Amino acid sequence: MDRRNTTFISGLFRSASKFVRVDADDPFISPEVLKNCSSLCATDESGLPNYVLSDPNITINDYFTEDVWSNCEKVQIQRENKEREADAVERKKKEESEAADRQFRKPLDLQVDRVFNKHQFFVKKSCPVMIPYKSSLTHEEHKAYLRAFVRFRIRPALTPAEAAEHEQYLSLQHRVYDEQCRFIQFSYQVASAQLSAYNTVPEIVTSYINQYVQHRSKRAVRYKRSYVQEQQVPLCPQDPTKRFSNLSFTHLGHLLSLGTVPWFKIPNPHNLNRLPLDESVARAQPPGQSETPSTSIIHKTPVSEDHNAAYLAQKHRANIVISTSALTVLVDNYGPSFDKEWDIPVVVKSFQIEDADGNESSHRVVFIDKPLPQKTWTPLEKKRQFYKKSALATLTEIKKFPFLKMKSPAIFHYSAIDEGDAQGKTGPCNEPAEYDEDFFDLTAGASSDCFGVPESGTECHTSLSPTHKNKRKGKTMTNNQSPKKSKISNINAAENDHTSTGKGRVGKNLQEMDSSLTPGTPQHKSGEQEKSQAEDSPTKSSPEARATGKTRNHSPRKINTSSVKGESVSDACKILGNTSAYNSKTTGSTPRRTADSEFKTGDSSTDNVLENLLDMQDSLLKPSHVGSSGHDSKPECVQPSSSKPWSSTLKTDWAGHIKPQSCEQWSGTNVHYQLFSLGFSNTQTSNSSQPLRIIVRHNLHGLAKMRNQNKFSKAYVVFSKPENQAYFGCEVNTLSEITQQWINLLVRPNTTLLQVRVCESSGEILLTEEKDLGTVVKDGKQAHIGFSPTVPLSILHSVFSATAALSTGSYLLHHRLNTKAFILLMKAIDFDTPTHLQTLDLHHYYSGASALTRPYTVPPWLAIDTHILTPFHLKHHKIPATFPMANPHKKLTKEEKLRINERAKNKVKIVDLDKPVNDGTN
C-alpha cells in the first residue's frame, strides 16, 4: 500500500477539540498497523488481517470452506424467507384489522358525515364591534377538532384508529380552551358596548305586552278584594336531615283530555325561517282575553271554576289542583335576589264523598289558579313572551282532521254541531252521543298513531291493522284508484259528512276506515269487557313490537331513584275505577316505571357566570350530555315512540258528573288532566306523611306527523329563547330557563319541547332544538347551570303542605321583592271589615294595570355555548366560540377590500370600549 495514497479521516480514532496536525509517522495510521489490524488493507487472498492469520488457534481451511459458505447461504436464505413470511402475516393481520376498523367505523362515519352534510340554511349576522383577533388554529385543525368533537360525543373511542384520533383531539383541546376563554371575555366586552341594544324593545312588542297585561289583570275582579297575611311559606325550607333529597314526583296516570290539538309545523331547516314581528301575531294569538262563550265551555277558565277538575279531584281523592303556569311561577324562584313578583289566587273547597262502606266524609281540595300577570317586565322578558306567541302563530295551524281531536267520554260529546256558528255556544250534552267509531284507541296495547284518518299524502303504517290494510287495498283496486287518491277521497268524504250532518257524526267512509281499530261498540261495553280488554291490551303488540319481539309497556313516570310509597298502576286503576269504593292504604307492589323520568334529587349550587368565567368555560368544554356524578343517578329518556300524553288513562265513573265542561269545537283549544303524587320515598321513617295527590291541568301546543316517514306523531310545547349575540352563536341556557323547561316536560308525559332560538332584533330563527325530560336534566347538570330537582320539588312540597292544611275559603300566594325568600300566604277578608293588620287591595293593585319596564343597568350577558353547533359552524367547519379563521390562500379583489374597509369604519373598535362617552358637555 502506498503511503502517499493513504487518507486520514478526522475523528475516526480519536476526537479533538481543535484541528490537530497529523504526522506521517503516526503509529495509528502506519501501513504496518493497517495491514495487521484492518481487513481492508490485508495482503492475504482470504481478506483476513495479519493478526488473525498469525493466531495458531485458527485454521482458515476448517472454518471457511465452500461447505461453510453454502451452509451460511442456506441459513441466510431460510432466515430471510421466515422474515418475509412473518412480515406477510403481520401485514395481512394489519390489513384485516384496518378493514375491521373501517367496517366498525363506517356507521359512525356516516353519522358524522350526515351531521356535516345537512346543508341547512344559516343566518348571517355581522358583529357590531371590530374583531381584532384571528384564530390561532388553521382550517385543517378546526375541521379535525370539530369532527372529533361530533364523533366522540356520539360514543367514545373504541378502535386503535379512533384512539389515535382521540389523542390528536386532546392535543388540540388546550389550545381551543385558551382561545375560547379569550373569546368569551371579548364577547362580554361587546355586550357591555351594546347595552342600549339590550334595553331596546320594538314598539309592536311593547304594545302587545301592554294589552296582554291589561286584559289579564281583569281576572283580579273574580276574586276577593282584601287580603291580610296569615303565614309565611319559605322558598328555601330548612333541611338539616336532607330529607328533601328523597322527594319523589310520580305520574300515576292520565285522567281526561278534551278539545282539539293544533297541527304543528316543524320549521324547514333548508329555508330562512323568521318569526313575524308585526300585527299578524296579535291576530293569530290575541293578547286580550275574550269572555267565556258559555259556562259549559272551557275557555281561559280558572281551575277553581273548572267543574271537571273538581269532579276528578273527588273521584281520585286529589289534594291539589293546579295549572302548569302556576307551577312554573312557583318553582322559578332562585336566590340570592328572589326578585320575581307575582300573585297566585288560591281557593279551598270542601266536598262530601262516600267511602267504601257508604259513610260520608269531608274531603278538602286546594285549587291553585293561574297567576295574575306581572306588572314589571324586563326587556328580555317582553321579547321572550312575544316570540313565544309569534312562534305559536307561525308553527301551528288549526285543521279539522279527526286524528287531531281528543277522545273523551260520551258525556262530553256535542249533541249538535253547527260549523257556521261563530259564537260556538253549542256545549256538551248530558245524553251520550252515538259515536259509532273510535277516534282514539287509548288502551295500553293500541298501535294507532293517527287515531283515525291520516292526513292526505301522509302514510301512517302503524295506525291500521294488516286486515284493514288488505281491505283498503282491495277497495282501492276495485275502484281503480291509487292508495293516495283513495285516502284523500276518504278524508274529504269524512269531512263533508262531518260538516253536513246535523248531529255531528262522522260518515260511513270514516266508519269503514276505523272499523278494524276497535271491534264492537266501545260506548256500550260492559264493565267485564272493559276489564278484560285492559288486562289483555298489554299483550297486544304493535307492528314495531312484532318486529323487535317486544311489546310496549306504559309505565308511570317517577322522579326518584328509590322506591316510593304508593299504589301500583294496576291497583290504582282498580281503586279509582270504582267510585263507590276507595282504599287509601298503599299496596306492597311497586309501580312500574320508565327509566326516562327516574332520577334522584340532589343538591347543587350555581355561582355568577362572569365571576367564575374559567370554571364555566371548563364545563362548557366538556360534552354537553354528561351524566351526574356521586349518588345522583343518570336520568335516561327512553320513551316509547308510540306513547302520547294521553296514554295510561285511569278509569273514571262519569255518571255523577252533572256539570260537564268541554272545549270549543275545532278552535285548537285542548285541556288535559294528569294525576301525580308528591311525597317522600320509603326510606323515610314510618311516621312520614302520606304523599299528596295532585291533578295538573295543562294543554299542548301542537301535534306533528312526519310526512312520508314511518314515524309516530309527536306532541309539542314551544319554548322561545331570544339570542342577543346571534353573530357569535347560541347562548347558554340559564338556571331559570332550565327550570321552566323541566317543569313543562315533567307534567306533560311523552311530550317534546321545541326550543326556538331566535334573533332578538329581527325574529330570524337561528336554531330549533327538540328536547325531552332527560335531555333537559342532563343540560342542567352542567357546572355553569347547577340545576338540581331538589330545589323546585322542595318549594312545591312546602307550598302544597301549607295550603293543604288551610280551611275552606279564598287565599292569595303573594311574593314581592321585599319578601325575599318567603311567600306570604294571605287570607281573604271582607273589604269593610276593620283590622289592625296591613291589607292588600287586589282590585286596586291590578286596576288599569300596564306593563312597566325595568331597564338593565348591566347587560344580561350570557356566554356562548360551546356545545351547540349552528348550521354556520357545520357549514364552515368552525369551532364554536372561536375567533374568525385566517385564510391566506384567498385573494381579495380591490372591490372586496374596499367593501370590508367601508364596513369596518362603522364598527366600534375594541380600544374604544373603555373610553368615556363624550356627551358634548364641558
ABEGO torsion letter per residue (X at the ends): XBAAABBBBBGAABBBABBBBBBAABAAABAAAAAAABAAABABAAGBBAAAAABAABBAAAAABAAAAAAAAAAAAAAAAAAAAAAAAAAAAAAAAAAAAAAAAAAAAAAAAAAAAAGBBBBBBBBABBBABBBABBAAAAAAAAAAAAAAAABBBABAAAAAAAAAAAAAAAAAAAAAAAAAAAAAAAAAAAAAAAABBBAAAAAAAAAAAAAAAAAAAABBABBBBABBBBABBBBAAGAAAABBBBBAEBABBBEBBBBBBBBBAABBBBBBBBAAAAAABBABBBBBABAABBBGBBAAABAAAAAAAAAAGBABBBBAAAAAAAABBBOAAGABBBBBBBBBBBBBBBBAAGBBBBBBBBBBBBBBBBABBBAAAAAAAAAAAAAAAAABBBBBBAAABBBBBAAABBABBBAABAAGABBBBABBBBBABBABBABAABABAAGEBBBBGBBBAAABBAAAAAAAAAAAAAAGBBAAAAAAAAAAAAAAAAAABAAGBBBAAAAAAAAAABBEBAAABBAAAAAAAAAAAAABBBAAAAAAGBBBBBBBBBBBABBBBEBBAAAAAAAAABAABBBABBBABBBBBBAAABBBBBBBBBBBAAABAAAAAAAAABBABBBBBEABBBBBBBBBAABBAABGBBBBBAAABABBBBBBBGAGBBBBBBBBBBBBBAABBAABBBBBBBBBBBBBABBBBBBGBBBBBBBBBBBBBBBABAAAEBBBBBAAAAAAAAAAAAABBGBBBBBBBBBAAAGBBABBBBBBAAAAAAAAABAAAGBBAAAAAAAAAAAAAAAAABBBEBBBBBBBAAAEABBBBBBBBBAABBBABBBBBAAAAABGBBBBBBBBABBBBBBBBAABBBAAAAAAGBBBGBBBBBBAABBBBAAAAAAAAAAAAABBBAAAAABBBBAGBX
